[in-house]
Amino acid sequence: MTRLPFEPPTDFYHDDMMPIDEQIVNLLKKRKELSGGEPGFPPLTLIQQWSKQFVLYPDYLNHLFSLLMDEETYRPIPEPEKFKKLVPIMKSVELGDVQFSVTFIRQYENSSVLLLHIDYDASNGSSEVDLYRHYALTLSIAPDYYCRQTRGSGSDGHITNVFIISPALPDDLSSLAFVFKGSLVPVRANSEVIEFVIRPGEE
């Protein structure tokens, strides 16, 4: 769960570049404000045009704009500390032949941990994709909570994704809804989007 500390790849820095770097950071801020949380990705025709215009490699620009889509990945999130209790959930949702379930929430003083279990019948799988259905899923609860998937594991027929939620959830979860959204990995522009909701207080 813990992100390794960042170490600069070099000690060298040309002071004349500082004003330019500051402009880059300022433009990143403006781009973020204009995007309204949806940074998008420039059409590949624009990437090719800019590559020729500014004499930069297309893949370099592709990587740069890919990073701009993932700012939330770098948002700090606390390492769970001082375990308090387990809060039972025992809810599941079926989409086609796949069952998504949440059995409990681990409560810590500074955060909560949710395990999403994904189960399906892999006995008839005809390819590796059929046998190992890895999903890229996001979890949202309410504006006051930040959720991030930190890891996942499993085998054919079963996957578990682990999410850290900050700040810690209340012990009474009856008024909350866990909204999951995403698609199968690898994610493509035309990937089918799935979305489902697990409500702890629903009978």
N, C-alpha and C positions, 0 to 999 in steps of 0.2 A: 504494500500500500504506500510506503514511503517513497517519495520522489528523491532521487539522488541529487545532492547539491551540484549546482552548475559551476563549472570551472572554465574560464575563458581559454580558447585554444592557443592564444598567444598573448604575450605581455606587450607586444608592439601596438602603438596607436599613433597615427599621424594627427597632430593637433589641428592641422589645416582642414581635416575632414569633419571636425566637430560641428561647425555651423550647418554643413550638409546633412549630417546625421540627425541633428536637431530638427531640421526641416522634414526629414523622412518620418520621424516620430510624430511631428505635428500633423502631417498629412495622414498618417495612420489613424490618429484621433479623429480628424475630420471625416475620413472614410467610414469609420465606425459609427459616428453620429448620423451620417447621411443614410447608412444602410438600414438603420432601425432594427438591428439584430439579425438581418438577413444579408450577409456579405456577398453571396452569390459568387459566380466565377465568370470572368470575361470569355466571350466566344473565342474559339480557337483561331478564327480568322483575325481577331484583334491581336492575339498572342503572336501570330506569325507576322503581322504588320509591325507591331512594336519591336519584335526581335530584329527585323531588318532596319527599322528606323533608328534604333538606339544601339545596334550592334551587340545584342545579348542573345545567348542561347535560348531557344524556345523552352527546353526542359527546365532551365533555370527559372524562367518566368512562371512556368507551370507550378513548380515547387513553391515559389514565393506566394502565389495566389492561393495555393492549397493551404499554406500555413495561415493565411489571413482568414480562412474559414474555420479554424480550430482554436480561436483564442481561449474559449472556455476550458479547453484541455489544460491550460496552464494556470487556471484560477486556483489559488491555494485552498486546500481543504484539510481539515484537521485529521490527524491520526486518532482513531477512537481510543479514549483513555477512561479508566476506572469503570469497568463493567458493573451495571446495576441489576438488570433483570432481562428475562425473555418475555415479550408480549405476544401471545398466540394470535394468529390470523386465520389460518386454515381456509383459504379461499383460492379458487382456481377458475380459469377461463379456457374454453376450448375453441380453437380456430382450425377448422378442417380436422386433420388427424394429429394436431399438436395440442398438448395441454400445458398451459402456463400456470404456475401455482406459487403462492407465497405462504409459507407455513408459520413463520414468526418473524418478529423484529427483535434484534439485539439492541438493548438500550444501554448507552454509555452516558457519562456525565456531559460530554461535549458534542456528542453526535449519536446517530442511530445507524445500524447496518441492516440492510434488507437483502435476503437471498431469493432470487427469482429462479425457480426450477422449470426447465423445459424438457418435457418428455414426449416421445413419439415412438412409433414402431419402426425399427430399423431392419427388421428381418427380411423385408422385401426390397431393400435398397439395391439399386443397380449400379450406383456410382458412388464415389467418395462424397459428393455433394449430398446424396441421399442419406448416407450413413452418418455424416457429421454436419448437422444443421446449425451452423454458428450464426447467431443473430446480432446485428449491431442495433442495440436498443437504448433509448434514452428514457429516463424516469423523471416525471414532473409531478409535484404534489400540490404546491401552492406558492405564490410569489415569495413568501417568507423563507422557503426552503430551497437549498441548492443541493442537487443530487448528481452524483457521478459514478459510473461503473468503474471499478478499480481492477477487477480481474474476473476471470471465468475459467471453468474447468469442466471436464466431463469425458464421456466416451460415447460409443454408438448407442443411440436411444435416450441419452440423458445429458443435459448441459445445465450447469449452475452459473448464473451471473451474480456478482456481488456488487452492491451499490452502497456508497456511504452518503448519508443525508446529514446536512448541517444547516441550522443547529439541531440539537436532539429533538425528536418528535415527542409530543405528550404521550403519557401512558394510555389515555383515552383517545383512540383513533377513530371513533365512530363518525366524526364529522369530516374525515379526510377521504380523498380518492387518490389512488396510485395510478397514474396515467402512463402507460408504456407505448412507445412509438418507435418504429424503425423498420428494418428490412433484413433479408438474408445477406450474409457476407459472401463474396465481395459486393460492395454497394456500387450500383451503376445508375446513370441518369434515369434509366427507364425501369429501375427496380420496383417491384411491387411493395408498396408501403403497408405495413400492418399497424393497427392501433387497437389497444384494448384497455379496459379499466378494471381494477380490482378495488372494491370498496369494503374495508374492514368491518364497517357497521351494518352491512347489508345482510339480511337473513336469507 
